[in-house]
Amino acid sequence: MTEEKQKESFLKKGGKWGALIGAVWIGLNIVVPLALLRIPAIQKYLVALEDKLPFDIPGVG
């Protein structure tokens, strides 16, 4: 492999789609779950689900 190829930056290797795929990944794995947790119906569902579990989850309920 030539020295020029070795010095190519990580972002450039990802091409034009790398940033888009990264942003979608962050959105699906961080932003969407946090947004869902702010919806009262989902909060009530999680509290009801926690009451049915046979073990204790600290900080929930």
C-alpha positions in Angstrom: 0.0 0.0 0.0 1.4 3.4 -0.9 2.2 6.0 1.7 -0.4 8.3 0.2 -3.2 5.7 0.9 -2.0 5.2 4.4 -2.3 8.9 5.2 -5.8 9.2 3.9 -8.1 10.4 6.7 -10.7 8.2 8.3 -13.5 10.6 7.4 -12.4 10.7 3.8 -12.4 6.8 3.7 -16.1 6.9 4.7 -16.9 8.9 1.6 -19.9 11.2 1.3 -22.3 8.7 2.9 -20.2 8.3 6.1 -21.4 11.4 7.8 -25.0 10.7 6.9 -24.9 7.1 8.2 -23.2 8.3 11.4 -25.9 10.9 12.0 -28.7 8.4 11.4 -27.0 5.9 13.7 -26.8 8.5 16.5 -30.4 9.6 15.9 -31.7 6.0 16.1 -29.7 5.0 19.1 -29.7 8.1 21.3 -32.1 10.8 20.2 -35.1 8.7 19.5 -35.0 6.7 22.8 -34.6 9.8 24.8 -37.4 11.5 23.0 -39.7 8.5 23.6 -38.9 8.6 27.4 -40.4 12.1 27.6 -43.9 10.9 26.4 -46.1 10.3 29.5 -47.8 7.2 28.1 -44.5 5.5 27.6 -43.4 6.5 31.1 -46.5 5.0 32.6 -46.0 1.8 30.6 -42.4 1.5 31.8 -43.5 2.0 35.4 -46.2 -0.7 35.1 -43.7 -3.0 33.4 -41.2 -2.5 36.2 -43.9 -3.5 38.8 -44.3 -6.8 37.0 -40.6 -7.8 37.1 -39.5 -10.2 39.8 -36.4 -8.0 40.6 -35.8 -4.4 41.6 -34.4 -1.8 39.2 -32.9 1.1 41.2 -34.2 4.5 40.2 -37.3 3.3 38.4 -40.8 3.8 39.8 
